[in-house]
Amino acid sequence: MTSLNHGWPIAFWTLLALSLVEACLFVWHGVILGVLPLSTSLLLLLSLAPPKEPTESLRSFFWKLVAGVVLVGVVFVNCTHALELLTEQIGPTDNHHHGHNEAGQIPISYLMTAVVDALLKGFFVFSGRTPTFGYRHSAPIFALLCTPAIAVACVAGGTQFLHSDLWLWEHLVPISTLVLSGSTIALIIPYFKYLKDYIFHSAPETFNVNTLKEELHSKLSQVRIRHCHVFRVWPRGAVEAHFRLSIEVNKQDQNWGKEGEKVFEEANRFIREHLVGKCESNKIVIEPHFVDRRSPKEEKYPICVNGACQSKRLTCCSPEEISENCGSAKV
């Protein structure tokens, strides 16, 4: 099984390193607001680590489940600590037992880490290295992943360089934590709805992507499987499949659309017969990408499959249909 998106190893290992830094800063300084960017990093890491082989699916599922519990726990603990800081009376003689930073000041290290966090995730989003999660545009994904880091950077900068005796300013960190936790939960709900198939799944034992690639290439040499994700959705056990195909055509030919449509129909039929016979798939989405065989440069893959395509025949069927149903695709 291939990865969820092209170029994922760079994004995955970079985000893993960033998450470790953010976790260490939280353990060292204990600033409750500063851990929120870590929650979106965990969420993104969940989506970028599908199992590569069926034998790895159970182990992968276990670690994804652990990460999901940690993610929910991070947001919940942040909310409870923020409410505690707002409601309890802290006097000069109080001996408070929590280790997080209560003075409302965020260390400068959080400011620098938050800036790096926002820049990295912004780059991954707009360069197409993160999943689309059902969105047609990058703005919602950017808001989901980068809002916590931007908020931490703003609050950290304010608490470092500005000072005030106002109650609101003194409690800026817990108030910001509550607001940001609420917005994170609101964003995570639809995010998890899309992500659940990638988290709670296992690979069908009867499916082998290398066998399918070899058989398809021997039948249609101009077709290449660029992305393949076949999984058994938990807990129903239904098998779903998502494919992205690169189909070589001569775009200098005026009839390249008809040629590409004919080749795609053959590839579409072959893949569906293979999957239905091997693992009884009941949802198959096949997305074509028509590339010029005379251009050696790898083109950026357009996002094509959306609700309009899936509600029709679970596929984009021709260059004309891609243009009509999937406005972001360029053929």
Summary of the structure (lengths in Angstrom):
residues: 331
radius of gyration: 23.7
end to end distance: 26.8
largest distance: 83.1
contacts: 1019
relative contact order: 0.11
helix: 59%
strand: 11%
